[in-house]
Amino acid sequence: MGEPVFVFGSNLAGRHGKGAALWARQHRGAVYGVGLGLTGNSFAIPTKDRDLKTLPLDEIGRYVDRFLRFATDRPDLTFQVTPIGCGLAGYKPEQIAPMFRGAPANCQLPPEFVAILGRRAAALSELAQLDGETL
């Protein structure tokens, strides 16, 4: 099995000039000018628009959903997800991690997302138990 597909935050113009996007272009075959989808051994998820302005969370969420559908359809691949949106786009992991809830098993989420999703799952479980006690 080869290296996992490197999943990184990009801009819709595909200007992979900084951060994880630059690394993806230099090391994993991300194509300059392609801001969305699979190129080389990388997958771009837009977090900025064509003018390099940060996208709103709901729009990033739609791109994450597209990625998750792609990953589900490609169980033959493993995806190494970086903390997209949490670098140059300026969001906090607490804002982005929930978008990856329910990610398929072939997605390796970054530790900061796993920690947040784990805390939320534990909190929901605790709430469910409390709710069960009040019934």
C-alpha positions as CSV (number, residue, x, y, z in Angstrom):
1,M,0.0,0.0,0.0
2,G,1.4,3.5,-0.9
3,E,1.4,6.7,1.0
4,P,-2.0,8.0,2.1
5,V,-3.6,10.8,0.1
6,F,-2.6,14.1,1.7
7,V,-5.8,16.2,2.3
8,F,-5.1,19.9,2.7
9,G,-6.9,23.2,2.8
10,S,-6.7,25.2,-0.4
11,N,-8.1,28.2,-2.2
12,L,-10.4,28.0,-5.2
13,A,-7.8,29.5,-7.4
14,G,-5.5,26.6,-6.7
15,R,-2.6,28.9,-5.7
16,H,-0.7,26.4,-3.6
17,G,1.9,28.9,-2.3
18,K,1.9,28.5,1.5
19,G,1.4,26.1,4.3
20,A,0.1,22.6,3.7
21,A,-0.9,23.5,0.2
22,L,2.6,24.3,-0.8
23,W,3.8,21.1,0.8
24,A,1.2,19.2,-1.1
25,R,2.4,20.8,-4.4
26,Q,6.1,20.1,-3.6
27,H,5.7,16.6,-2.3
28,R,2.4,15.0,-3.2
29,G,1.6,16.2,-6.7
30,A,-1.0,18.9,-6.0
31,V,-1.4,20.8,-9.3
32,Y,-1.1,24.6,-9.3
33,G,-4.4,26.1,-10.5
34,V,-6.6,23.2,-9.2
35,G,-8.2,24.2,-5.9
36,L,-10.6,21.3,-5.4
37,G,-10.3,17.6,-5.5
38,L,-7.8,14.8,-6.2
39,T,-4.6,15.6,-8.0
40,G,-1.4,13.6,-7.7
41,N,-1.5,12.0,-4.2
42,S,-3.3,14.9,-2.6
43,F,-6.9,16.2,-2.2
44,A,-7.6,19.9,-2.0
45,I,-10.5,21.1,0.2
46,P,-11.2,24.8,-0.4
47,T,-11.1,27.1,2.7
48,K,-10.5,30.3,0.8
49,D,-12.1,31.8,-2.3
50,R,-10.3,32.7,-5.6
51,D,-9.3,36.1,-4.1
52,L,-7.7,34.3,-1.1
53,K,-10.5,35.5,1.3
54,T,-11.5,32.9,3.9
55,L,-14.7,31.1,3.0
56,P,-17.6,31.0,5.5
57,L,-17.9,27.8,7.6
58,D,-21.1,26.6,5.9
59,E,-19.3,26.7,2.5
60,I,-16.3,24.9,3.8
61,G,-18.7,22.4,5.3
62,R,-20.2,21.7,1.8
63,Y,-16.6,21.1,0.5
64,V,-15.9,18.8,3.4
65,D,-19.1,16.8,2.6
66,R,-18.0,16.4,-1.0
67,F,-14.6,15.1,0.2
68,L,-16.3,12.7,2.7
69,R,-18.5,11.3,-0.1
70,F,-15.4,10.9,-2.3
71,A,-13.5,9.1,0.6
72,T,-16.5,6.8,1.2
73,D,-16.6,5.9,-2.5
74,R,-12.8,5.2,-2.5
75,P,-12.3,2.6,0.3
76,D,-9.2,1.5,-1.6
77,L,-7.5,4.7,-0.6
78,T,-6.4,6.1,2.8
79,F,-6.7,9.8,3.4
80,Q,-4.4,11.7,5.8
81,V,-6.4,14.8,6.7
82,T,-4.6,17.9,7.9
83,P,-6.3,20.4,10.2
84,I,-7.8,22.2,7.2
85,G,-9.0,25.8,7.8
86,C,-7.0,26.1,11.0
87,G,-3.9,27.6,9.6
88,L,-4.0,30.4,7.0
89,A,-7.8,30.5,6.9
90,G,-7.9,31.3,10.6
91,Y,-10.5,29.0,12.0
92,K,-10.2,27.0,15.3
93,P,-10.2,23.2,15.3
94,E,-13.4,23.4,17.4
95,Q,-15.1,25.0,14.4
96,I,-13.8,22.6,11.7
97,A,-13.6,19.2,13.5
98,P,-17.4,18.7,13.7
99,M,-17.5,18.8,9.9
100,F,-15.6,15.5,9.9
101,R,-18.0,13.7,12.3
102,G,-18.9,10.4,10.7
103,A,-15.8,10.3,8.5
104,P,-15.2,6.9,7.0
105,A,-12.5,4.6,8.5
106,N,-10.1,5.3,5.6
107,C,-9.7,8.9,6.8
108,Q,-6.9,9.5,9.3
109,L,-8.0,12.7,11.1
110,P,-5.5,15.0,12.8
111,P,-5.0,14.6,16.5
112,E,-6.7,18.0,17.3
113,F,-9.8,16.9,15.5
114,V,-9.9,13.5,17.1
115,A,-9.6,15.1,20.5
116,I,-12.5,17.4,19.9
117,L,-14.7,14.8,18.3
118,G,-13.9,12.4,21.2
119,R,-14.8,15.0,23.8
120,R,-18.1,15.8,22.0
121,A,-19.0,12.1,21.7
122,A,-18.3,11.6,25.4
123,A,-20.4,14.7,26.3
124,L,-23.3,13.4,24.1
125,S,-23.1,10.0,25.7
126,E,-23.2,11.6,29.2
127,L,-26.2,13.7,28.2
128,A,-28.0,10.7,26.9
129,Q,-27.4,8.8,30.1
130,L,-28.7,11.8,32.1
131,D,-31.7,12.1,29.9
132,G,-32.4,8.3,30.4
133,E,-32.3,8.8,34.2
134,T,-34.9,11.6,34.1
135,L,-37.4,9.5,32.1
